[in-house]
């Protein structure tokens, strides 16, 4: 496992900004109807490793299917740079879109975990 570091992330216009502490060692993508359309690269982390630094008032909420994930979009540019939810044990987590991180390494999609969300 690689060492965790602090990344800064944001939506496209910069109204929503955050920091995330993660090793980027369990990145994945999902084939559900939503993720397939937006092309996310997902990285889950404990909610305690995520800090929203600006833009809480500029977020709008979308839920679908089981309504267990809070998909949060910037009201200005429409980008969802992170989402909030829980793991199977009830632990709060945040899923960040690695594509929205400053200084993140390029991602080879053939090397990441693939989640079959379409059949979940």
N, C-alpha and C positions, 0 to 999 in steps of 0.2 A: 504494500500500500504506500502510495506517495504521501508526502507531507502536505497538510492543509495550509492554505494561504488565504488572505483576505482579498476578495475581488470586489470591484465596484461595478454595479449594473444600472441600467436605466432603460426607459422606453425610448422611442425614436426621437421625440422632441425634447427629452430631458426633464419633463415636468415630474416624472416619477423616478426616484433614485433610491438605491439601496446598497448595502454592503452584505456580502455573504462569505462565510468562512467555510471552505470546502477543499477537498483534495482533487475534485473532478475525476474521481477514480471509479465511479459507477454511472457514467453517462449512458443514456439510452434514448430510444425513440419509441413511438407508439403508433399503432395503425388504426386507432379509433377514428370515427368520422371527423372529429374536430382536429386532433393532432395531425392526422394525415394532410389535412388542408392547410395548416399553418406551418408545418415543417419544423416543429420544435426539436431541439436537442435538450433533453431533460437531465437534470441533476437534482436529486432529492437531498435535503439536509434537515437536521433538527431545527425546529422553529427558533430555538435559542441561538443558532448560528446565523440568523438573518436579522438585519436591522433596516427597516424602511426609514430612510433619512429625509425624504421629502415626497410630497405628492399624495398623501393619504386622501385628501379632499378631492383629488383629481382622478380617483379610481371609480370604476363602475363594475358591478358584479354580474357575472353570468354563471348559471348552473344548468346542467343537463343530465340526462340519464338518471343515475342514483342520487344526484344533487349533493354528493359528499365532498366535492372539490369546489372551492371558491376560485373561479377564473376571474382575475381582476385586470381590467383593461384601462389604459389611460384614456380619459375622456377627450383629450386633445388630438392625439395621433392614432389612437386605436390599437396600440401595441400591448400585448400581454407579455410582460417580461418575467412574471412570476405568478404562482398560484399557491393557495393555502389548502391544507387538508390534514388527514390523519393516516397513519399506517394501520395495518390490521390489528394492532394491539391498542389503538387509541392514542398513540403518541402524536403530538402535533408536529407537522412537518411543513416545509415549504419546497415547492418544485420551482427551480429557476430555469430560465431559458438560457442556456450557455451562449447562444448567439447574441444575447444582450449584455454580455460581460465585457468590460474593457480589459485588454491584455490576456484574454483566454487564448490558449493555443488552438491552432486549426484542428478541426475534428474530422477524422476519417470515418465516415458512417459505417464502413464495413467492419470496424473494430469495436463498435459499441453494442450494448445489450439491446435487443428488440423485444418490446412488450406487446403482446397480442391483446390490446385493449378492445379490439373489434369483437372478440369472443369472450370478453370478461363478464 
